[in-house]
Amino acid sequence: MPSHEDAPGTSPSTPQLVSLVEALARQVSTGRGDTAQLAMWARELAARPIFARCRPLGSTESEDPAIALAHRVVTEGKGVLEVTAKEARHAFAGRRYRWHEVGLGALPVEPPADDDGAVVLYDVLAPGIGWLLNTIAAGQDTRPVIARLATPPSER
């Protein structure tokens, strides 16, 4: 897989970064791949000017661990956050709802059995990065999403 570090001191173009994120997200969705790298590249992509900022959540604190985790994804992770499988499972333990009901997606979709395994959580409603990762998690064709991302916001 191409690396963003192939040219030291340079940052990949947005289309290159979209390709890097897409390829790595596909690996992570199958339980392979570097979740920390995916979270880092996805945050970098989400910070690009072509993407709107993450949606704000109404409350900064919650007694509900799932809502608190969703808030961390939006605030601390800027829409994408790597957490341990144990932390992800704990947030949803004993609840009747899953990721999508608090606005999150996960790669891989089901946390690894190993508590120390990693999961990338993302805001499914985050324009750009949320759309891309959600499409990959669903196993759908990413070409329409990538075409939309290539269109300047003023022309959407």
N, CA, C and O of each residue as an XYZ file, in Angstrom:
624
protein
N       0.850     -1.171      0.000
C       0.000      0.000      0.000
C       0.894      1.232      0.000
O       1.886      1.284      0.726
N       0.545      2.215     -0.807
C       1.349      3.432     -0.811
C       1.287      4.107      0.535
O       0.299      4.011      1.263
N       2.350      4.780      0.841
C       2.416      5.453      2.127
C       2.459      6.945      1.929
O       3.042      7.457      0.973
N       1.842      7.612      2.834
C       1.816      9.061      2.860
C       3.225      9.553      3.210
O       3.541     10.723      2.990
N       4.066      8.678      3.748
C       5.441      9.041      4.088
C       6.412      8.757      2.947
O       7.623      8.893      3.121
N       5.892      8.361      1.769
C       6.775      8.062      0.648
C       7.646      9.264      0.291
O       8.786      9.097     -0.143
N       7.120     10.464      0.470
C       7.881     11.677      0.193
C       7.958     12.468      1.495
O       7.048     13.232      1.816
N       9.051     12.283      2.247
C       9.153     12.957      3.548
C       8.951     14.456      3.436
O       9.426     15.098      2.500
N       8.226     15.004      4.422
C       8.004     16.439      4.480
C       6.899     16.939      3.565
O       6.644     18.141      3.491
N       6.237     16.014      2.863
C       5.147     16.432      1.987
C       3.851     15.810      2.475
O       3.844     14.774      3.139
N       2.774     16.459      2.134
C       1.461     15.959      2.473
C       0.801     15.517      1.174
O       0.919     16.208      0.163
N       0.116     14.391      1.180
C      -0.497     13.933     -0.067
C      -1.614     14.884     -0.495
O      -2.201     15.589      0.326
N      -1.886     14.884     -1.776
C      -3.009     15.673     -2.271
C      -4.289     15.050     -1.719
O      -4.283     13.913     -1.248
N      -5.370     15.794     -1.781
C      -6.632     15.263     -1.272
C      -7.038     13.990     -2.011
O      -7.436     13.030     -1.351
N      -6.962     13.925     -3.348
C      -7.312     12.661     -4.012
C      -6.420     11.496     -3.567
O      -6.901     10.373     -3.414
N      -5.118     11.759     -3.358
C      -4.228     10.698     -2.873
C      -4.644     10.249     -1.479
O      -4.674      9.054     -1.185
N      -4.965     11.217     -0.624
C      -5.347     10.885      0.738
C      -6.667     10.120      0.766
O      -6.830      9.204      1.572
N      -7.608     10.480     -0.096
C      -8.871      9.732     -0.193
C      -8.559      8.287     -0.570
O      -9.133      7.359      0.000
N      -7.652      8.092     -1.530
C      -7.286      6.730     -1.947
C      -6.620      5.951     -0.814
O      -6.909      4.772     -0.613
N      -5.733      6.609     -0.080
C      -5.073      5.957      1.054
C      -6.089      5.550      2.115
O      -6.062      4.426      2.616
N      -6.987      6.476      2.451
C      -8.008      6.186      3.467
C      -8.909      5.056      2.988
O      -9.220      4.141      3.750
N      -9.324      5.117      1.742
C     -10.213      4.081      1.214
C      -9.555      2.704      1.282
O     -10.167      1.750      1.761
N      -8.320      2.594      0.810
C      -7.627      1.299      0.801
C      -7.435      0.765      2.223
O      -7.668     -0.417      2.479
N      -7.018      1.618      3.133
C      -6.787      1.161      4.498
C      -8.102      0.851      5.205
O      -8.170     -0.104      5.979
N      -9.147      1.638      4.956
C     -10.450      1.365      5.571
C     -10.994      0.016      5.115
O     -11.625     -0.694      5.899
N     -10.757     -0.341      3.866
C     -11.193     -1.663      3.379
C     -10.462     -2.776      4.145
O     -11.064     -3.794      4.487
N      -9.176     -2.580      4.410
C      -8.431     -3.578      5.186
C      -8.959     -3.657      6.615
O      -9.190     -4.749      7.136
N      -9.149     -2.510      7.242
C      -9.612     -2.475      8.631
C     -11.003     -3.085      8.738
O     -11.307     -3.747      9.731
N     -11.854     -2.874      7.733
C     -13.210     -3.421      7.782
C     -13.222     -4.943      7.807
O     -14.203     -5.552      8.236
N     -12.130     -5.564      7.346
C     -12.036     -7.022      7.368
C     -11.205     -7.541      8.541
O     -10.900     -8.731      8.624
N     -10.846     -6.623      9.447
C     -10.090     -7.041     10.621
C      -8.591     -6.983     10.447
O      -7.845     -7.371     11.346
N      -8.140     -6.502      9.296
C      -6.707     -6.337      9.049
C      -6.433     -4.851      8.930
O      -7.367     -4.052      8.865
N      -5.204     -4.481      8.901
C      -4.867     -3.066      8.687
C      -4.634     -2.329      9.990
O      -5.018     -2.784     11.068
N      -4.010     -1.208      9.862
C      -3.582     -0.398     10.997
C      -4.661      0.623     11.357
O      -4.830      1.621     10.657
N      -5.392      0.374     12.448
C      -6.485      1.260     12.849
C      -5.985      2.641     13.257
O      -6.647      3.644     12.988
N      -4.826      2.699     13.902
C      -4.282      3.998     14.307
C      -3.957      4.844     13.077
O      -4.241      6.042     13.054
N      -3.367      4.228     12.063
C      -3.041      4.943     10.826
C      -4.318      5.410     10.141
O      -4.387      6.536      9.649
N      -5.344      4.530     10.107
C      -6.609      4.913      9.492
C      -7.215      6.115     10.213
O      -7.659      7.064      9.567
N      -7.236      6.084     11.529
C      -7.805      7.197     12.295
C      -7.034      8.485     12.000
O      -7.639      9.544     11.836
N      -5.711      8.400     11.934
C      -4.890      9.584     11.684
C      -5.159     10.159     10.286
O      -5.391     11.359     10.137
N      -5.125      9.293      9.266
C      -5.354      9.766      7.900
C      -6.779     10.280      7.729
O      -6.999     11.288      7.058
N      -7.749      9.589      8.334
C      -9.142     10.025      8.209
C      -9.349     11.389      8.863
O     -10.074     12.228      8.328
N      -8.713     11.618     10.023
C      -8.803     12.944     10.662
C      -8.153     14.010      9.788
O      -8.666     15.122      9.660
N      -7.012     13.656      9.185
C      -6.337     14.608      8.299
C      -7.235     14.941      7.108
O      -7.335     16.100      6.707
N      -7.880     13.933      6.550
C      -8.778     14.156      5.426
C      -9.980     14.995      5.853
O     -10.393     15.900      5.129
N     -10.533     14.702      7.007
C     -11.693     15.451      7.509
C     -11.350     16.917      7.762
O     -12.231     17.776      7.728
N     -10.084     17.203      8.012
C      -9.655     18.586      8.285
C      -9.428     19.394      6.999
O      -9.250     20.610      7.054
N      -9.436     18.730      5.868
C      -9.221     19.439      4.603
C     -10.371     20.405      4.346
O     -11.508     20.130      4.731
N     -10.088     21.527      3.701
C     -11.112     22.549      3.471
C     -12.344     22.063      2.699
O     -13.418     22.649      2.838
N     -12.212     21.004      1.889
C     -13.374     20.560      1.112
C     -14.439     19.910      1.984
O     -15.574     19.734      1.543
N     -14.088     19.548      3.221
C     -15.047     18.906      4.101
C     -15.604     19.897      5.103
O     -14.871     20.718      5.655
N     -16.902     19.815      5.334
C     -17.506     20.647      6.377
C     -17.093     20.090      7.731
O     -16.695     18.930      7.835
N     -17.185     20.898      8.744
C     -16.834     20.454     10.097
C     -17.842     19.437     10.618
O     -18.970     19.353     10.131
N     -17.421     18.674     11.607
C     -18.311     17.695     12.233
C     -19.487     18.396     12.892
O     -19.393     19.548     13.315
N     -20.566     17.691     12.966
C     -21.760     18.241     13.605
C     -21.535     18.352     15.101
O     -20.871     17.493     15.681
N     -22.057     19.364     15.732
C     -21.941     19.461     17.189
C     -22.987     18.570     17.858
O     -24.084     18.386     17.332
N     -22.646     18.034     18.992
C     -23.621     17.282     19.785
C     -24.169     18.216     20.846
O     -23.465     19.108     21.319
N     -25.411     18.014     21.216
C     -26.072     18.912     22.154
C     -25.444     18.971     23.530
O     -25.400     20.041     24.136
N     -24.962     17.860     24.036
C     -24.454     17.838     25.399
C     -22.976     17.474     25.403
O     -22.526     16.643     24.613
N     -22.235     18.100     26.292
C     -20.813     17.786     26.378
C     -20.552     16.632     27.327
O     -19.487     16.018     27.271
N     -21.487     16.332     28.184
C     -21.318     15.231     29.132
C     -22.597     14.414     29.158
O     -23.692     14.937     28.949
N     -22.440     13.125     29.418
C     -23.605     12.266     29.504
C     -23.314     11.130     30.467
O     -22.189     10.637     30.558
N     -24.337     10.734     31.171
C     -24.244      9.565     32.044
C     -24.191      8.287     31.219
O     -23.685      7.261     31.674
N     -24.713      8.360     30.012
C     -24.769      7.206     29.118
C     -23.408      7.047     28.439
O     -22.987      7.934     27.697
N     -22.710      5.923     28.681
C     -21.375      5.745     28.087
C     -21.371      5.778     26.558
O     -20.389      6.214     25.957
N     -22.440      5.329     25.928
C     -22.496      5.341     24.463
C     -22.570      6.774     23.941
O     -21.893      7.116     22.971
N     -23.384      7.608     24.573
C     -23.497      9.013     24.164
C     -22.180      9.737     24.451
O     -21.727     10.548     23.643
N     -21.575      9.448     25.586
C     -20.291     10.066     25.933
C     -19.217      9.682     24.911
O     -18.400     10.517     24.524
N     -19.221      8.420     24.475
C     -18.250      7.976     23.481
C     -18.503      8.666     22.140
O     -17.557      9.078     21.467
N     -19.766      8.793     21.750
C     -20.100      9.492     20.503
C     -19.612     10.945     20.580
O     -19.111     11.493     19.599
N     -19.762     11.542     21.728
C     -19.294     12.930     21.891
C     -17.774     12.999     21.744
O     -17.254     13.924     21.120
N     -17.061     12.030     22.312
C     -15.597     11.996     22.170
C     -15.184     11.864     20.706
O     -14.218     12.490     20.269
N     -15.921     11.046     19.949
C     -15.600     10.870     18.534
C     -15.694     12.216     17.814
O     -14.826     12.560     17.012
N     -16.742     12.966     18.102
C     -16.956     14.247     17.421
C     -15.982     15.317     17.906
O     -15.455     16.083     17.099
N     -15.736     15.377     19.208
C     -14.906     16.460     19.737
C     -13.425     16.107     19.754
O     -12.617     16.783     19.117
N     -13.072     15.074     20.466
C     -11.661     14.685     20.588
C     -11.104     14.148     19.282
O      -9.980     14.471     18.900
N     -11.898     13.323     18.594
C     -11.428     12.698     17.358
C     -11.712     13.493     16.107
O     -11.279     13.104     15.022
N     -12.427     14.595     16.223
C     -12.804     15.413     15.061
C     -13.537     14.580     14.012
O     -13.383     14.796     12.810
N     -14.342     13.619     14.490
C     -15.142     12.786     13.598
C     -14.639     11.367     13.441
O     -15.366     10.514     12.934
N     -13.396     11.087     13.869
C     -12.811      9.745     13.734
C     -11.947      9.488     14.963
O     -11.082     10.298     15.298
N     -12.183      8.353     15.640
C     -11.430      8.063     16.852
C     -11.145      6.574     16.963
O     -12.040      5.745     16.799
N      -9.897      6.245     17.240
C      -9.525      4.855     17.492
C      -9.694      4.586     18.983
O      -9.197      5.340     19.819
N     -10.408      3.490     19.311
C     -10.594      3.063     20.699
C     -10.337      1.570     20.779
O     -10.292      0.889     19.755
N     -10.166      1.053     22.006
C      -9.988     -0.389     22.152
C     -11.338     -1.079     22.014
O     -12.389     -0.481     22.242
N     -11.283     -2.333     21.640
C     -12.508     -3.130     21.527
C     -13.226     -3.177     22.872
O     -14.455     -3.142     22.926
N     -12.460     -3.257     23.951
C     -13.054     -3.298     25.290
C     -13.839     -2.016     25.562
O     -14.963     -2.070     26.060
N     -13.250     -0.862     25.236
C     -13.924      0.413     25.460
C     -15.207      0.514     24.622
O     -16.234      0.987     25.108
N     -15.140      0.071     23.375
C     -16.320      0.120     22.502
C     -17.419     -0.798     23.030
O     -18.587     -0.413     23.066
N     -17.046     -2.020     23.442
C     -18.052     -2.956     23.967
C     -18.660     -2.430     25.257
O     -19.869     -2.533     25.459
N     -17.829     -1.866     26.133
C     -18.312     -1.346     27.418
C     -19.347     -0.239     27.204
O     -20.360     -0.191     27.902
N     -19.096      0.643     26.246
C     -20.008      1.756     26.007
C     -21.401      1.282     25.607
O     -22.392      1.967     25.859
N     -21.474      0.114     24.985
C     -22.768     -0.382     24.499
C     -23.266     -1.601     25.261
O     -24.273     -2.195     24.876
N     -22.584     -1.985     26.329
C     -22.984     -3.169     27.105
C     -24.376     -2.960     27.715
O     -24.664     -1.918     28.305
N     -25.218     -3.966     27.558
C     -26.545     -3.931     28.161
C     -27.504     -2.950     27.516
O     -28.563     -2.670     28.079
N     -27.169     -2.432     26.374
C     -28.045     -1.465     25.698
C     -28.781     -2.145     24.553
O     -28.286     -3.099     23.952
N     -29.951     -1.644     24.272
C     -30.730     -2.204     23.165
C     -30.360     -1.548     21.843
O     -30.855     -1.965     20.797
N     -29.516     -0.547     21.862
C     -29.160      0.123     20.615
C     -27.700     -0.135     20.271
O     -26.905     -0.577     21.101
N     -27.387      0.150     19.046
C     -26.039     -0.077     18.527
C     -25.439      1.235     18.039
O     -26.012      2.305     18.243
N     -24.295      1.144     17.402
C     -23.531      2.304     16.945
C     -24.378      3.343     16.234
O     -24.419      4.510     16.624
N     -25.053      2.896     15.180
C     -25.742      3.845     14.300
C     -26.822      4.647     15.015
O     -27.181      5.736     14.567
N     -27.336      4.129     16.107
C     -28.396      4.837     16.817
C     -27.882      6.031     17.625
O     -28.675      6.846     18.097
N     -26.582      6.138     17.784
C     -25.993      7.337     18.391
C     -25.123      8.071     17.368
O     -24.298      8.911     17.729
N     -25.317      7.744     16.089
C     -24.624      8.456     15.022
C     -23.213      7.996     14.741
O     -22.434      8.728     14.132
N     -22.864      6.777     15.181
C     -21.509      6.274     14.954
C     -21.500      5.121     13.966
O     -22.482      4.393     13.817
N     -20.376      4.976     13.302
C     -20.071      3.796     12.516
C     -18.789      3.210     13.089
O     -18.077      3.884     13.833
N     -18.491      1.966     12.751
C     -17.290      1.315     13.274
C     -16.623      0.481     12.192
O     -17.287     -0.158     11.375
N     -15.303      0.501     12.205
C     -14.493     -0.379     11.354
C     -13.477     -1.056     12.248
O     -12.703     -0.358     12.903
N     -13.435     -2.375     12.311
C     -14.424     -3.258     11.705
C     -15.793     -3.066     12.367
O     -15.892     -2.529     13.471
N     -16.841     -3.512     11.674
C     -18.212     -3.293     12.142
C     -18.425     -3.927     13.513
O     -19.089     -3.340     14.367
N     -17.877     -5.104     13.733
C     -17.946     -5.757     15.047
C     -16.564     -5.691     15.691
O     -15.572     -6.048     15.055
N     -16.482     -5.242     16.940
C     -15.173     -5.157     17.603
C     -14.501     -6.525     17.685
O     -15.180     -7.542     17.828
N     -13.178     -6.554     17.596
C     -12.455     -7.819     17.737
C     -12.716     -8.444     19.112
O     -13.029     -7.736     20.069
N     -12.589     -9.753     19.205
C     -12.800    -10.464     20.476
C     -11.737    -10.071     21.505
O     -12.010    -10.038     22.705
N     -10.540     -9.779     21.035
C      -9.444     -9.375     21.913
C      -9.718     -7.978     22.460
O      -9.876     -7.032     21.688
N      -9.774     -7.841     23.783
C     -10.049     -6.546     24.409
C      -9.081     -5.458     23.983
O      -9.448     -4.285     23.924
N      -7.838     -5.842     23.682
C      -6.830     -4.857     23.281
C      -6.879     -4.535     21.791
O      -6.162     -3.655     21.314
N      -7.732     -5.256     21.058
C      -7.887     -4.973     19.635
C      -8.447     -3.574     19.455
O      -9.038     -3.012     20.377
N      -8.266     -3.022     18.288
C      -8.690     -1.639     18.057
C      -9.884     -1.561     17.116
O     -10.093     -2.419     16.259
N     -10.655     -0.504     17.310
C     -11.818     -0.195     16.484
C     -11.722      1.287     16.122
O     -11.386      2.118     16.966
N     -12.014      1.606     14.880
C     -12.095      3.000     14.471
C     -13.579      3.365     14.472
O     -14.366      2.813     13.703
N     -13.946      4.303     15.346
C     -15.313      4.809     15.377
C     -15.337      6.120     14.609
O     -14.386      6.899     14.670
N     -16.423      6.362     13.886
C     -16.526      7.593     13.105
C     -17.956      8.110     13.139
O     -18.909      7.356     13.340
N     -18.077      9.410     12.937
C     -19.363     10.085     12.890
C     -19.960      9.847     11.506
O     -19.451     10.368     10.514
N     -21.045      9.057     11.432
C     -21.627      8.724     10.131
C     -22.188      9.948      9.410
O     -22.347      9.926      8.189
N     -22.486     11.001     10.143
C     -23.053     12.195      9.535
C     -22.010     13.250      9.170
O     -22.354     14.304      8.635
N     -20.745     12.971      9.455
C     -19.691     13.926      9.110
C     -19.565     13.977      7.591
O     -19.243     12.968      6.965
N     -19.814     15.139      6.993
C     -19.707     15.225      5.532
C     -18.323     14.783      5.076
O     -17.313     15.167      5.664
N     -18.288     13.992      4.050
C     -17.020     13.534      3.502
C     -16.543     12.257      4.151
O     -16.811     11.165      3.651
N     -15.843     12.381      5.251
C     -15.208     11.208      5.845
C     -16.245     10.220      6.381
O     -16.068      9.009      6.248
N     -17.305     10.714      6.974
C     -18.366      9.825      7.461
C     -19.020      9.079      6.314
O     -19.283      7.880      6.399
N     -19.279      9.817      5.232
C     -19.894      9.182      4.064
C     -18.988      8.098      3.495
O     -19.449      7.002      3.178
N     -17.699      8.406      3.365
C     -16.757      7.461      2.770
C     -16.615      6.205      3.624
O     -16.731      5.091      3.114
N     -16.367      6.380      4.918
C     -16.182      5.210      5.793
C     -17.469      4.403      5.917
O     -17.417      3.176      5.997
N     -18.608      5.059      5.935
C     -19.875      4.346      6.034
C     -20.139      3.513      4.780
O     -20.662      2.402      4.867
N     -19.782      4.044      3.634
C     -19.945      3.314      2.373
C     -19.048      2.079      2.361
O     -19.468      1.009      1.918
N     -17.826      2.223      2.842
C     -16.902      1.082      2.911
C     -17.410      0.044      3.896
O     -17.388     -1.151      3.602
N     -17.871      0.489      5.070
C     -18.385     -0.443      6.084
C     -19.575     -1.232      5.548
O     -19.765     -2.393      5.908
N     -20.372     -0.606      4.690
C     -21.550     -1.267      4.120
C     -21.186     -2.152      2.927
O     -22.040     -2.863      2.398
N     -19.923     -2.110      2.505
C     -19.486     -2.929      1.381
C     -20.004     -2.426      0.047
O     -20.137     -3.198     -0.902
N     -20.299     -1.132     -0.032
C     -20.850     -0.554     -1.254
C     -19.764      0.093     -2.104
O     -18.637      0.302     -1.655
N     -20.131      0.402     -3.335
C     -19.239      1.054     -4.287
C     -18.951      2.478     -3.813
O     -19.877      3.245     -3.551
N     -17.691      2.824     -3.705
C     -17.307      4.154     -3.213
C     -17.198      5.201     -4.317
O     -17.033      6.384     -4.020
N     -17.287      4.800     -5.569
C     -17.102      5.772     -6.655
C     -18.068      6.961     -6.588
O     -17.632      8.093     -6.796
N     -19.369      6.753     -6.304
C     -20.254      7.931     -6.214
C     -19.860      8.875     -5.071
O     -19.962     10.094     -5.211
N     -19.413      8.317     -3.951
C     -19.007      9.150     -2.816
C     -17.749      9.925     -3.173
O     -17.653     11.121     -2.897
N     -16.790      9.250     -3.784
C     -15.545      9.911     -4.157
C     -15.811     10.998     -5.210
O     -15.195     12.063     -5.166
N     -16.717     10.737     -6.146
C     -17.068     11.756     -7.139
C     -17.684     12.975     -6.450
O     -17.404     14.114     -6.822
N     -18.515     12.727     -5.456
C     -19.125     13.854     -4.740
C     -18.061     14.629     -3.957
O     -18.099     15.858     -3.893
N     -17.115     13.901     -3.364
C     -16.056     14.567     -2.608
C     -15.163     15.407     -3.520
O     -14.584     16.402     -3.084
N     -15.055     15.008     -4.765
C     -14.219     15.749     -5.711
C     -14.911     17.016     -6.210
O     -14.274     17.875     -6.820
N     -16.213     17.131     -5.951
C     -16.966     18.306     -6.372
C     -16.862     19.375     -5.302
O     -17.180     19.110     -4.143
N     -16.428     20.572     -5.656
C     -16.328     21.643     -4.652
C     -17.678     21.874     -3.967
O     -18.721     21.794     -4.615
N     -17.664     22.164     -2.648
C     -18.918     22.368     -1.906
C     -19.846     23.387     -2.557
O     -21.065     23.239     -2.484
N     -19.296     24.412     -3.188
C     -20.132     25.441     -3.819
C     -20.910     24.914     -5.027
O     -21.878     25.533     -5.468
N     -20.476     23.753     -5.563
C     -21.128     23.180     -6.728
C     -22.001     21.980     -6.397
O     -22.615     21.403     -7.295
N     -22.070     21.591     -5.122
C     -22.871     20.425     -4.737
C     -24.340     20.757     -4.706
O     -25.162     19.893     -4.401
